[in-house]
Amino acid sequence: MKLSTIKKIINEELSRLNEMRMTKGFRKATEMYQDLMVKQQNLKKKFVAEKNTSKREKLKKELITLHKKVQKAEDAFNRALMGEPVDPTEI
């Protein structure tokens, strides 16, 4: 085998492996979105379990502000998802 052929094969394999990995931006967006969703879920549990109306109002306000953060994180996740490389064989 020629050296150029070997280099070509190695470059093809490396590019294929790079496509299989998540990009840094996508990984960050995924972790942020997942973290906020867990916080929102825990806050909802506290809200449902709470009987005191004043505490429920406080939790409700926290849920509303957290929901806005979750929406922004979801938008960032979707933007990062659209930027991910796609393997044509997976379609």
N, C-alpha and C positions, 0 to 999 in steps of 0.2 A: 504494500500500500504506500501511496505517496504521502508525504507529510501534509500537503495541502488538503488531501482527502480526510485525513485523520482530524485536522483542525476544523474542517467543515462539520464533521460528525459531532465533534465535541461541542462546537458552538450551537448546533441544532439542539443537542441534548440540554445544554445549559439554558437556552431560551425556553425550552419546553418546561424545565423545572421552575424557572422564574414565573411563568404563566400560572403554574399551579399554586404558587404562594399568594397569600393575601398581601396587598400593598399596605404600607404603614398607615396611610390615611384611612383605609377601610377598616383595618384592625382597631384603630383608635376610635373611629365612629361607632363601631360595633360594641366595643367595651363601654363607651359612654352611654349609648342607648340602653344597653342591657342593665347597667348600673342604675340609671334613672328609672327604668321600668320596675326594678326590684324595690327601690325606695317608694315608688308610687303604690305598689301593691301592699307594702307594709303599712303605709299611711292610710290606705283604704280600709285595711283590717282594723286599725285603731279607730278610725272614724265610725265604722259599723258597730264596733263593740262599745263605744262610748255612750253613756246614758245622760251625762250632764250636758245641757244645751249650750252653755257658754263654752265648754271645752270642744263641743262639736262644731261650733261656729269658728273657733280658732283652727281646728283641724281642716275645716272646709276651706278657709282662706289659704292654708298651706297647700292643700290639694290643688287649688286653682293655680297658684304660682308654680307648683311642681308640674302641673299639666302643660303649662306654657313652655317650660324647659324641655319636657318630653317631646313636644311638638317640634321644637327647634332641633333636638337631637335626632328625631326621626327624619327631618328634612336633610340634615347632614349625612345621615346613614344612607338615604336614598341617592343623594348626590355622589357619595363615595361608591355606592353600588354600581351606578351608571359608569363610573370611571374605571371599574375593574376590567382587566383584559379578559376576553372571552375565548375559550378554546372552541374552534369550529366543529370539532368532533363531538362536543357535548350538546350541541343544539339539536 
